[in-house]
Amino acid sequence: MARPSWRLTVRAGPKVDHEGFDDLREAVAAMRERAFRIRAAGPPKAASMLRKYEPEDQVSGRLELSGRGLLNKPVAGIDVRGDGTFVPYRGGLRREELDPSGHDTPFDLVRETLEGADR
């Protein structure tokens, strides 16, 4: 059995799911569907540790797509913020927030970022 080209990792609360895809567009569509489900679950409660964290300061879910490779594999994803916004990023350990202006959706930006990195 061949290994899929793209791996979707979804972290929502303590739960982590993985799913494999051969087609990037299908992987991004699945990411989008899961992100909307996480957002529909509603905002997290405010949390207090050393300071108070309001829902907009928290990440409700992190969805990450990664391609094949050992060292420089392409990685990009979406953070679902507690206020319901989607924040696109690229990179695994060193995450860089992306500016979605000029794109129809942040999911389009993730797809374009991964298409560019996969060449």
Secondary structure in CASP SS format (residue, H / E / C, confidence):
PFRMAT SS
TARGET T0000
AUTHOR 0000-0000-0000
METHOD secondary structure of the structure
MODEL  1
M C 1.00
A C 1.00
R C 1.00
P C 1.00
S C 1.00
W E 1.00
R E 1.00
L E 1.00
T E 1.00
V E 1.00
R E 1.00
A E 1.00
G C 1.00
P C 1.00
K E 1.00
V E 1.00
D E 1.00
H E 1.00
E E 1.00
G E 1.00
F E 1.00
D C 1.00
D C 1.00
L H 1.00
R H 1.00
E H 1.00
A H 1.00
V H 1.00
A H 1.00
A H 1.00
M H 1.00
R H 1.00
E H 1.00
R H 1.00
A H 1.00
F H 1.00
R H 1.00
I H 1.00
R H 1.00
A H 1.00
A C 1.00
G C 1.00
P C 1.00
P C 1.00
K C 1.00
A C 1.00
A E 1.00
S E 1.00
M C 1.00
L C 1.00
R C 1.00
K E 1.00
Y E 1.00
E C 1.00
P H 1.00
E H 1.00
D H 1.00
Q C 1.00
V E 1.00
S E 1.00
G E 1.00
R E 1.00
L E 1.00
E E 1.00
L E 1.00
S E 1.00
G C 1.00
R C 1.00
G C 1.00
L C 1.00
L C 1.00
N C 1.00
K C 1.00
P C 1.00
V E 1.00
A E 1.00
G E 1.00
I E 1.00
D E 1.00
V E 1.00
R E 1.00
G C 1.00
D C 1.00
G C 1.00
T C 1.00
F E 1.00
V E 1.00
P E 1.00
Y E 1.00
R E 1.00
G C 1.00
G C 1.00
L C 1.00
R C 1.00
R C 1.00
E E 1.00
E E 1.00
L C 1.00
D C 1.00
P C 1.00
S C 1.00
G C 1.00
H C 1.00
D C 1.00
T C 1.00
P H 1.00
F H 1.00
D H 1.00
L H 1.00
V H 1.00
R H 1.00
E H 1.00
T H 1.00
L H 1.00
E H 1.00
G H 1.00
A H 1.00
D C 1.00
R C 1.00
END
